[in-house]
Amino acid sequence: MPTPTYSIVCHELHAARQHLYDLVRPLSQDELWWLPPRPDGVCVSYHFGHIVLVEDEQIAPATEKPPLAPAEFPDLFGAHNANNRNVRFPSGAEIIAYMQTVRERTLLVLALRFRAIHSHDEAVAVSELFRGLINHEYSHTKYIRRICAEMHQPPVEAPASELMVADESAVAPPQYRIKHW
């Protein structure tokens, strides 16, 4: 049975993903692959792949099935490749398709977990996994915003959320996150 907490979690998952897509909407395929000319140069495609790989690996145990990632994705989007200028990432379309498939699984897990909820405290406890996923996604959007700014793309407004806070002292501020449910 949907609860207010369930609806909030669904909304925040959607808002974080929509923010990610809004950031890169104006970018061409070449710009998605563009490496900033600095030591921590990472392309947007890496961030997308890494975000979804982490989500996939954290949600898979709840399904008792293996992650959905193609065999090469765990290596390609592992942290060791964040600054590897020689790695060739899959196409944006392939990464987006993977993101959509994983998000469908995430929403299914969310719905299944909320079926057995009987109290607000249980709802908050179940929601923590999803808060972690949202915060991980937001932690990468700060870098994507920086890359977009280097390409002279106009800034994209943060999603409207009463739960979200912006840390202006973080590396590449603001760092958006949800502190608590």
Salt bridges, closest charged atoms under 4 A:
ASP22 OD1 - ARG25 NH1 2.53
ASP40 OD1 - ARG38 NH1 2.44
ASP40 OD2 - ARG146 NH2 2.54
GLU55 OE1 - ARG17 NH2 2.96
GLU55 OE1 - ARG103 NH2 2.95
ASP56 OD1 - ARG105 NH1 3.79
ASP75 OD1 - HIS80 NE2 2.80
GLU128 OE1 - ARG131 NH2 2.71
GLU137 OE1 - ARG17 NH2 2.83
GLU137 OE1 - ARG103 NH2 3.33
GLU150 OE2 - ARG38 NE 2.80
